[in-house]
Amino acid sequence: MWSTLAYWLWTNFGTWLMSNMYSHDAAGFLDCYLAALPFLRNALIANIIYILIFYLVQKLS
């Protein structure tokens, strides 16, 4: 899960820094990260499901 958060932080920083989608000030920085929150949520949910599946498979083996 930490790697998902690190990836989200790093890639959104790169998007803010290297593209013209957001203004290059504090407001644009915040907008960039806020717009990406649904993607973080989905990735974290997928991580939890993946961890549960592996846990269950290990317990059943």
Distance bins in CASP14 RR format, pairs under 12 A and 6 or more apart:
PFRMAT RR
TARGET T0000
AUTHOR 0000-0000-0000
RMODE 2
METHOD distances of the structure
MODEL  1
1 7 0 0 0 0 0 1 0 0 0 0 0
1 8 0 0 0 0 0 1 0 0 0 0 0
1 40 0 0 0 0 0 1 0 0 0 0 0
1 43 0 0 0 0 1 0 0 0 0 0 0
1 44 1 0 0 1 0 0 0 0 0 0 0
1 45 0 0 0 0 0 1 0 0 0 0 0
1 46 0 0 0 0 0 1 0 0 0 0 0
1 47 1 0 1 0 0 0 0 0 0 0 0
1 48 0 0 0 0 1 0 0 0 0 0 0
1 49 0 0 0 0 0 1 0 0 0 0 0
1 50 0 0 0 0 0 1 0 0 0 0 0
1 51 0 0 0 0 1 0 0 0 0 0 0
2 8 0 0 0 0 0 1 0 0 0 0 0
2 9 0 0 0 0 0 1 0 0 0 0 0
2 44 0 0 0 0 0 1 0 0 0 0 0
2 47 0 0 0 0 1 0 0 0 0 0 0
3 9 0 0 0 0 0 1 0 0 0 0 0
3 10 0 0 0 0 0 1 0 0 0 0 0
3 11 0 0 0 0 0 1 0 0 0 0 0
3 43 0 0 0 0 1 0 0 0 0 0 0
3 44 0 0 0 0 0 1 0 0 0 0 0
3 47 0 0 0 0 1 0 0 0 0 0 0
4 10 0 0 0 0 0 1 0 0 0 0 0
4 11 0 0 0 0 0 1 0 0 0 0 0
4 39 0 0 0 0 0 1 0 0 0 0 0
4 40 1 0 0 1 0 0 0 0 0 0 0
4 41 0 0 0 0 0 1 0 0 0 0 0
4 42 0 0 0 0 0 1 0 0 0 0 0
4 43 1 0 1 0 0 0 0 0 0 0 0
4 44 1 0 0 1 0 0 0 0 0 0 0
4 45 0 0 0 0 0 1 0 0 0 0 0
4 46 0 0 0 0 1 0 0 0 0 0 0
4 47 1 0 1 0 0 0 0 0 0 0 0
4 48 0 0 0 0 0 1 0 0 0 0 0
4 50 0 0 0 0 0 1 0 0 0 0 0
4 51 0 0 0 0 0 1 0 0 0 0 0
5 11 0 0 0 0 0 1 0 0 0 0 0
5 12 0 0 0 0 0 1 0 0 0 0 0
5 33 0 0 0 0 0 1 0 0 0 0 0
5 36 0 0 0 0 0 1 0 0 0 0 0
5 37 0 0 0 0 0 1 0 0 0 0 0
5 39 0 0 0 0 0 1 0 0 0 0 0
5 40 1 0 0 1 0 0 0 0 0 0 0
5 41 0 0 0 0 0 1 0 0 0 0 0
5 43 0 0 0 0 1 0 0 0 0 0 0
5 44 0 0 0 0 1 0 0 0 0 0 0
5 47 0 0 0 0 1 0 0 0 0 0 0
6 12 0 0 0 0 0 1 0 0 0 0 0
6 13 0 0 0 0 0 1 0 0 0 0 0
6 40 0 0 0 0 0 1 0 0 0 0 0
6 43 0 0 0 0 0 1 0 0 0 0 0
7 13 0 0 0 0 0 1 0 0 0 0 0
7 14 0 0 0 0 0 1 0 0 0 0 0
7 36 0 0 0 0 0 1 0 0 0 0 0
7 39 0 0 0 0 0 1 0 0 0 0 0
7 40 0 0 0 0 1 0 0 0 0 0 0
7 43 1 0 0 1 0 0 0 0 0 0 0
7 44 0 0 0 0 0 1 0 0 0 0 0
7 47 0 0 0 0 0 1 0 0 0 0 0
8 14 0 0 0 0 0 1 0 0 0 0 0
8 15 0 0 0 0 0 1 0 0 0 0 0
8 32 0 0 0 0 0 1 0 0 0 0 0
8 33 0 0 0 0 1 0 0 0 0 0 0
8 35 0 0 0 0 0 1 0 0 0 0 0
8 36 1 0 0 1 0 0 0 0 0 0 0
8 37 0 0 0 0 1 0 0 0 0 0 0
8 38 0 0 0 0 0 1 0 0 0 0 0
8 39 1 0 0 1 0 0 0 0 0 0 0
8 40 1 0 1 0 0 0 0 0 0 0 0
8 41 0 0 0 0 0 1 0 0 0 0 0
8 42 0 0 0 0 0 1 0 0 0 0 0
8 43 1 0 0 1 0 0 0 0 0 0 0
8 44 0 0 0 0 1 0 0 0 0 0 0
8 47 0 0 0 0 0 1 0 0 0 0 0
9 15 0 0 0 0 0 1 0 0 0 0 0
9 16 0 0 0 0 0 1 0 0 0 0 0
9 29 0 0 0 0 0 1 0 0 0 0 0
9 32 0 0 0 0 0 1 0 0 0 0 0
9 33 0 0 0 0 1 0 0 0 0 0 0
9 36 0 0 0 0 1 0 0 0 0 0 0
9 40 0 0 0 0 1 0 0 0 0 0 0
10 16 0 0 0 0 0 1 0 0 0 0 0
10 17 0 0 0 0 0 1 0 0 0 0 0
10 18 0 0 0 0 0 1 0 0 0 0 0
10 33 0 0 0 0 0 1 0 0 0 0 0
10 36 0 0 0 0 0 1 0 0 0 0 0
11 17 0 0 0 0 0 1 0 0 0 0 0
11 18 0 0 0 0 0 1 0 0 0 0 0
11 19 0 0 0 0 0 1 0 0 0 0 0
11 32 0 0 0 0 0 1 0 0 0 0 0
11 33 0 0 0 0 0 1 0 0 0 0 0
11 36 0 0 0 0 1 0 0 0 0 0 0
11 39 0 0 0 0 1 0 0 0 0 0 0
11 40 0 0 0 0 0 1 0 0 0 0 0
11 43 0 0 0 0 0 1 0 0 0 0 0
12 18 0 0 0 0 0 1 0 0 0 0 0
12 19 0 0 0 0 0 1 0 0 0 0 0
12 21 0 0 0 0 0 1 0 0 0 0 0
12 22 0 0 0 0 1 0 0 0 0 0 0
12 28 0 0 0 0 0 1 0 0 0 0 0
12 29 0 0 0 0 1 0 0 0 0 0 0
12 30 0 0 0 0 0 1 0 0 0 0 0
12 31 0 0 0 0 0 1 0 0 0 0 0
12 32 1 0 1 0 0 0 0 0 0 0 0
12 33 1 0 1 0 0 0 0 0 0 0 0
12 34 0 0 0 0 1 0 0 0 0 0 0
12 35 0 0 0 0 1 0 0 0 0 0 0
12 36 1 0 1 0 0 0 0 0 0 0 0
12 37 0 0 0 0 1 0 0 0 0 0 0
12 39 0 0 0 0 1 0 0 0 0 0 0
12 40 0 0 0 0 1 0 0 0 0 0 0
13 19 0 0 0 0 0 1 0 0 0 0 0
13 22 0 0 0 0 0 1 0 0 0 0 0
13 24 0 0 0 0 0 1 0 0 0 0 0
13 28 0 0 0 0 0 1 0 0 0 0 0
13 29 0 0 0 0 1 0 0 0 0 0 0
13 32 0 0 0 0 1 0 0 0 0 0 0
13 33 0 0 0 0 1 0 0 0 0 0 0
13 36 0 0 0 0 0 1 0 0 0 0 0
14 21 0 0 0 0 0 1 0 0 0 0 0
14 22 0 0 0 0 0 1 0 0 0 0 0
14 24 0 0 0 0 0 1 0 0 0 0 0
14 29 0 0 0 0 0 1 0 0 0 0 0
14 32 0 0 0 0 1 0 0 0 0 0 0
14 33 0 0 0 0 0 1 0 0 0 0 0
14 36 0 0 0 0 0 1 0 0 0 0 0
15 21 1 0 0 1 0 0 0 0 0 0 0
15 22 1 0 0 1 0 0 0 0 0 0 0
15 24 0 0 0 0 0 1 0 0 0 0 0
15 28 0 0 0 0 0 1 0 0 0 0 0
15 29 0 0 0 0 0 1 0 0 0 0 0
15 31 0 0 0 0 0 1 0 0 0 0 0
15 32 1 0 1 0 0 0 0 0 0 0 0
15 33 0 0 0 0 1 0 0 0 0 0 0
15 35 0 0 0 0 1 0 0 0 0 0 0
15 36 1 0 0 1 0 0 0 0 0 0 0
15 39 0 0 0 0 0 1 0 0 0 0 0
16 22 1 0 1 0 0 0 0 0 0 0 0
16 23 0 0 0 0 1 0 0 0 0 0 0
16 24 1 0 0 1 0 0 0 0 0 0 0
16 25 0 0 0 0 0 1 0 0 0 0 0
16 26 0 0 0 0 0 1 0 0 0 0 0
16 27 0 0 0 0 0 1 0 0 0 0 0
16 28 1 0 0 1 0 0 0 0 0 0 0
16 29 1 0 1 0 0 0 0 0 0 0 0
16 30 0 0 0 0 1 0 0 0 0 0 0
16 31 0 0 0 0 1 0 0 0 0 0 0
16 32 1 0 1 0 0 0 0 0 0 0 0
16 33 1 0 0 1 0 0 0 0 0 0 0
16 34 0 0 0 0 0 1 0 0 0 0 0
16 35 0 0 0 0 0 1 0 0 0 0 0
16 36 0 0 0 0 1 0 0 0 0 0 0
17 23 0 0 0 0 0 1 0 0 0 0 0
17 24 1 0 0 1 0 0 0 0 0 0 0
17 28 0 0 0 0 0 1 0 0 0 0 0
17 29 0 0 0 0 1 0 0 0 0 0 0
17 32 0 0 0 0 1 0 0 0 0 0 0
18 24 0 0 0 0 0 1 0 0 0 0 0
18 32 0 0 0 0 0 1 0 0 0 0 0
19 28 0 0 0 0 0 1 0 0 0 0 0
19 32 0 0 0 0 1 0 0 0 0 0 0
20 28 0 0 0 0 0 1 0 0 0 0 0
20 32 0 0 0 0 0 1 0 0 0 0 0
21 28 0 0 0 0 1 0 0 0 0 0 0
21 29 0 0 0 0 0 1 0 0 0 0 0
21 31 0 0 0 0 1 0 0 0 0 0 0
21 32 1 0 0 1 0 0 0 0 0 0 0
21 35 0 0 0 0 1 0 0 0 0 0 0
21 36 0 0 0 0 0 1 0 0 0 0 0
22 28 1 0 1 0 0 0 0 0 0 0 0
22 29 1 0 0 1 0 0 0 0 0 0 0
22 30 0 0 0 0 1 0 0 0 0 0 0
22 31 1 0 1 0 0 0 0 0 0 0 0
22 32 1 0 1 0 0 0 0 0 0 0 0
22 33 0 0 0 0 1 0 0 0 0 0 0
22 34 0 0 0 0 0 1 0 0 0 0 0
22 35 0 0 0 0 1 0 0 0 0 0 0
22 36 0 0 0 0 0 1 0 0 0 0 0
23 29 0 0 0 0 1 0 0 0 0 0 0
23 30 0 0 0 0 0 1 0 0 0 0 0
23 31 1 0 0 1 0 0 0 0 0 0 0
23 32 0 0 0 0 1 0 0 0 0 0 0
24 31 0 0 0 0 0 1 0 0 0 0 0
24 32 0 0 0 0 0 1 0 0 0 0 0
25 31 0 0 0 0 1 0 0 0 0 0 0
25 32 0 0 0 0 0 1 0 0 0 0 0
26 32 0 0 0 0 0 1 0 0 0 0 0
26 33 0 0 0 0 0 1 0 0 0 0 0
27 33 0 0 0 0 0 1 0 0 0 0 0
27 34 0 0 0 0 0 1 0 0 0 0 0
28 34 0 0 0 0 1 0 0 0 0 0 0
28 35 0 0 0 0 1 0 0 0 0 0 0
29 35 0 0 0 0 0 1 0 0 0 0 0
29 36 0 0 0 0 0 1 0 0 0 0 0
30 36 0 0 0 0 0 1 0 0 0 0 0
30 37 0 0 0 0 0 1 0 0 0 0 0
31 37 0 0 0 0 0 1 0 0 0 0 0
32 39 0 0 0 0 0 1 0 0 0 0 0
33 39 0 0 0 0 0 1 0 0 0 0 0
33 40 0 0 0 0 1 0 0 0 0 0 0
34 40 0 0 0 0 0 1 0 0 0 0 0
36 42 0 0 0 0 0 1 0 0 0 0 0
36 43 0 0 0 0 0 1 0 0 0 0 0
37 43 0 0 0 0 0 1 0 0 0 0 0
37 44 0 0 0 0 0 1 0 0 0 0 0
38 44 0 0 0 0 0 1 0 0 0 0 0
38 45 0 0 0 0 0 1 0 0 0 0 0
39 45 0 0 0 0 0 1 0 0 0 0 0
39 46 0 0 0 0 0 1 0 0 0 0 0
40 46 0 0 0 0 0 1 0 0 0 0 0
40 47 0 0 0 0 0 1 0 0 0 0 0
41 47 0 0 0 0 0 1 0 0 0 0 0
41 48 0 0 0 0 0 1 0 0 0 0 0
42 48 0 0 0 0 0 1 0 0 0 0 0
42 49 0 0 0 0 0 1 0 0 0 0 0
43 49 0 0 0 0 0 1 0 0 0 0 0
43 50 0 0 0 0 0 1 0 0 0 0 0
44 50 0 0 0 0 0 1 0 0 0 0 0
44 51 0 0 0 0 0 1 0 0 0 0 0
45 51 0 0 0 0 0 1 0 0 0 0 0
45 52 0 0 0 0 0 1 0 0 0 0 0
46 52 0 0 0 0 0 1 0 0 0 0 0
46 53 0 0 0 0 0 1 0 0 0 0 0
47 53 0 0 0 0 0 1 0 0 0 0 0
47 54 0 0 0 0 0 1 0 0 0 0 0
48 54 0 0 0 0 0 1 0 0 0 0 0
48 55 0 0 0 0 0 1 0 0 0 0 0
49 55 0 0 0 0 0 1 0 0 0 0 0
49 56 0 0 0 0 0 1 0 0 0 0 0
50 56 0 0 0 0 0 1 0 0 0 0 0
50 57 0 0 0 0 0 1 0 0 0 0 0
51 57 0 0 0 0 0 1 0 0 0 0 0
51 58 0 0 0 0 0 1 0 0 0 0 0
52 58 0 0 0 0 0 1 0 0 0 0 0
52 59 0 0 0 0 0 1 0 0 0 0 0
53 59 0 0 0 0 0 1 0 0 0 0 0
53 60 0 0 0 0 0 1 0 0 0 0 0
54 60 0 0 0 0 0 1 0 0 0 0 0
54 61 0 0 0 0 0 1 0 0 0 0 0
55 61 0 0 0 0 0 1 0 0 0 0 0
END
